[in-house]
Amino acid sequence: MAIGFIPLHCHSSHSRGFGLIPELVSRAKGLGYPGLGLVDNDLFGLVEFVRASQKAGLKPIIGAELDGLIILVENQKGYENLTQIITEYHRKRELSPREGLIYLSRSEQRLRELGRSIPMDQIFQIVGPGEAGDGFNPIAMPEVNCIDGEMLPIFLKAKGLPAARPGRLKRPEMMAEGYHPEAVRNTLRIFERVDFDLKPRRGFPRISGDLASLLNGKVKDRRTRLRIEYELKIIREYGCEPLFLLVERIFRFARSRGIGIQLRGSALASLVLYTLGLSPINPLRYGLIFERFLNPKRDEPPDIDIDVDHRYRELIIDEVIRIVGSEYTARPAVINRFGYRGAFRSVALALGIPPDELKELELHKGEDLYQRVEQLARRMVGHPFSYSRHPGGVVLSNQRASTLAPLYPGREGEILELDKEGLEYLKIAKLDILGVRGMAQIELVDPGEDDKATFQLIGSGQTLGCFQIESPPMRRLLRRMRPRDIEELMLALALIRPGADQKGYLERREGRTEVIIGHPVLADTLGVLVYQEQVIEIARDFAGLDWADADLLRKGITNQDRSSWEHFRGIFWRGARRKGRGEGEIEACWRLITRFAAFGFNKAHSAGYGWLAYRAA
């Protein structure tokens, strides 16, 4: 049966509804709808809505409801205009009509005002059952605001929002019941008119300068020159040279003021950054793979994390904003969601239990009231309740930030209505400026020769106050391993991570288990797969993949998606067969890398942590 009605007036838990977006989309699919419209007050749920719709095979209609006016995105220009409308509404409580959008309201007066500057086919009057409208295009817009009707009033009260009448998504004929046929048909017409896909917004800010000029005269040997030429080629092809120039200027600014600053993470795999003096870690010495940082076949901006003296983090962030320009930068959001304890407290308060009686409630476990609060709290876990500013993230773009997503008035200033996952989906670049205590005491030079006295101290476990190596489990591990150099300290920092085969490694190191080296790449770690880079090296050596494809395989086999896993299994097996490997040999190697790949740690992270820990000690 053809669907004649489309639900365009849906609210999730991001606004005045109670329903996680994937649940809402799943229900729409189960009822046979080809798509639906989400019109929360902001766009914090935007990427989650688009991804859930894509997974379900539905068409997402993006919009917002502001001061009783529903605005739907019709095209790309409309999306950029909607983000700016929401931003302006937050700043001035004003709504200025723009093109590329469809406007819907119950108010005849508001529609007439819109009609002075917007074509009439962009304007629709929301009507109730049995109503035909007042000279405007009528549209049926029954509100959908809950998956769980019992939870809606409790959730709204917990968030301090006014009560709302529950509206569940029902079968199309039930949703359309009683409405004028033209009002119902217009929901489908709008659905078919919308021509918008949320596409990546990759682009880097304009920063003057040239990396080759900065590197001039710094390269001495052929091996270094070839690696730098390769890195520069990839950097330029990807278009991210401005990001490297920006980082160089930030370091120059910090050092001119005596502020401790240090790269961390996968960026340490770049020989360009090392040669510019921005990293103490020579990636050639430590076997760090550039493609783990910037893969020409992985369509995502490079991830650059910077550690700074925690006292000056905001100063460094302000300098980034000054260099790039405030219009082209923003602070990303953190979406705060209810955990069990917060949900339990909020439900109890919403049910009228006074704050001073909450502790006493714990004494009544097993009783009806406690069980009811507990049951409702569990249903609230995972739902968003507020938004805050990411402490160290800075979004960077060659487009105005307010066209990427709306700017929201957070407690500490405006934040972009995109969190980490949203930025990754849209391929938007960002820097993470991370505050580290003790940076002022760490001398920012290449560690050079390993200092035996320092490693004796580290091996004794007397490392309280030392970056990354002060926790009790870490100190116990150091006493057992007694690292003799940076490489072994790096290894200890990787083995302490969840899922690492610390027990297996220590048993081999201490001679309690036979050392079996499944592949030469694992010789330094006694046959135990510890680093993500080891997966990449094995895939390259055993199956003949290039560095970029080997890195894609590394990422693909850690994915929970079965189809992705099977895809990369086929690539690995075909490559290994071309190299003349036997079936049993291939199966054994595949089991080796897939068994531990999900727990492998980024070696560049370990190198950075190891160097800082060594200097701190």
Helices and strands as residue ranges (DSSP letters): H 21-30, E 35-38, H 46-56, E 59-66, E 69-73, H 76-92, E 101-105, H 108-115, G 120-122, E 123-127, E 137-140, H 151-158, H 172-176, H 181-193, H 211-215, H 222-238, H 241-256, E 261-264, G 265-269, H 271-275, H 283-286, H 290-293, E 304-309, G 310-312, H 313-324, G 326-328, E 329-330, E 333-337, H 340-350, G 355-357, H 358-361, G 362-364, H 368-380, E 384-389, E 393-396, H 401-404, E 407-410, E 413-416, H 420-425, E 429-436, G 439-441, H 452-460, H 472-481, H 486-495, H 502-509, G 520-525, H 532-543, H 547-556, H 562-578, H 583-596, G 597-599, H 603-616
